[in-house]
Amino acid sequence: LQASGLDEFTMQKKYYALEEEIAKYSTALMLTDEWAEEQRMMEEKWENSVHEGNMVALRKLRSHMPVNIRNMTEDQLTGDPTPNGKQLPKAF
């Protein structure tokens, strides 16, 4: 736009108008059923792609937690060994 000889104020006005127009079309696009379905499919594809890794991480996490963790005190948590045989530190 500099080459067109417009001053900074005029360029900012034009930029703002274009920005508003893009926002209008983006909002309209996001309200369509096709867009919502595409987003759902993308999210489902991503969830499926990370599912195996998440399950591995969950199993690892659970291997550090006693089965009855809900009923244990902090002293019991730091004193008793975890299912994998390690001790939890005093400061969490």
N, C-alpha and C positions, 0 to 999 in steps of 0.2 A: 504493500500500500504506500510505502514511502515514495516509490517512483511515480505514483499517481499525483503527487503534489498536494495531498490532503494534510491538513494540520492535525496535531495530536488529538485535539478534542473531537474532531469529526471522525477520526479513526476509532477512537474509543466508543463513540456513539454507534458506529457501524458494527464494531465488534460486539457490543452489548446486544444489539438487535439480532445479530446472527446467533449469539449465545442463547437468547430467549427462544428463537425459532428452533434451534437444536433441542432445547429442553422440551418444547411443545411436542415435537415429533418423537422424542425418546419416551415421553410419558404416554403418548398414544400407542406406541409400539408395546410398551410394558403392560398395557391394559388388554392386549389381544390374547385370545385363548391359545393361539399358536406359540406365542412367546412364553406363556406360562407353562405349556407342555414341554417346550424345548428346555426351559430351565429345570423342570422336574426331571427330565431325561438326563440332563447333564449332571445333576446332583446324584441321581441314582447310579449313573455310570461311575462317578467319582467314589461314591460309597462302596460300590462293588470292587473297585480297584484297590481300595485300602482295607477292605474287610479282613483279609488274611493277616496282614500285618497288625491290625488292631486286635485280632483274636490272640496272636502270639504275645503281644504286649500285655493284654489282659491276663493271660495265663501266668506270665512272669510276675505281674503285680500281685496276683492272688497267691502266688507261691511264697510271698513274703508276709502274708497276712494270716494270722490264726483264724480258724473257722469261727470261733465264738468271739470275735473281736468286739462286737457290739456290747458284750457283757463284761469286758475286761477293764480294769483300772489302768491308769498310766503306769503305775508301779509294776503291775503284772505285764504290761506290754514291753517294758524295758527290761524286766527281769527274766521272763520266760523266753526260751528260744523260739524262733519262728519255724514254720513248717520246713524250711530249707536248712535249719540248723544254725542260723545266724542270730545275733542279738541286735535288737533295735537300739539306736543311740538314745541317750537321755534327752538331748535337745532335738526336737523335730524340725 
